[in-house]
Amino acid sequence: MSDSALVAGSDNLASPVKRLLGYLIDMGVAFGLLLLKTPLGYAALYAHTATSLMFFQYASSALTLLAIGYLLFCDALPQGQSLGKRVCRTAVVGYPYPTNCTVVQSFLRNLPKLLLSVLDGMFVLMGLRRRLGDMLAKTVVINT
């Protein structure tokens, strides 16, 4: 059996439960990064100079950008596995040819998830278990 036929086979596609669990773990990572802003806010209250206050503001902005960047580009990590996908033993690969997920594919795949979260997720329950983002980026989530 060829690799593309293996990817197209529904027995290798990740289940909706695994995908949801991976998504929740990835959201937890992003939420954790955003939670780190809280101690920075308290530290900024005690900043005595404009330079230290500016540092805390930049650090807070950097954490926000890091959280958004993680959500958009996490599937471009090695082997198409974000932290959530690694825990769930799933990976994002190209479709119909199983290639590693690129940075552009990761962006295209995750942008609809941020904009149309629930609607985008409903597509996982149908047919080939592909979200709108998967169709746009030409990817599929498989078991590893």
C-alpha positions, 0 to 999 in steps of 0.5 A: 500500500502506498503512503498516500493510500495509507493517509487516505485510509480512514483507519489511520485518521485521528479520531475526533476525541484525540483531536479535541484532546490535542486542541485542548492541550494546545489551548492550555499551552497558549493560556499558560503563556497568557497567565504569565502576564499576570505576575508581570502586571503586578511587577509593573506596579512596583516599577520605579523607573520608566525603563523597567515599566517599559520592559514589563509592557514589552514582555507582556506584549511578547507573551501575547504574541508568543501565545498567538504565534504558538496557536498559528504555527504549532503544527509546523513544529518537527514531525507536524506535532504540537505539544498536544499532538505529541501527547495524543500521538497524532501528527499533521501531514500533507494530503493526499501526499504525506509530507511534513506540515510547513509553516505556511500550511500551519498558518492556513490550517490554524487561522480558520480555527482562531476565526471560526472555532466552533464552525470549523471544528464541526467539520471534523465530525464529517467524512474525512475528518478534515476541518476547514483549515485542513481543506484550505492547507491540504492537510490531514491529522493522522495517528502516529 
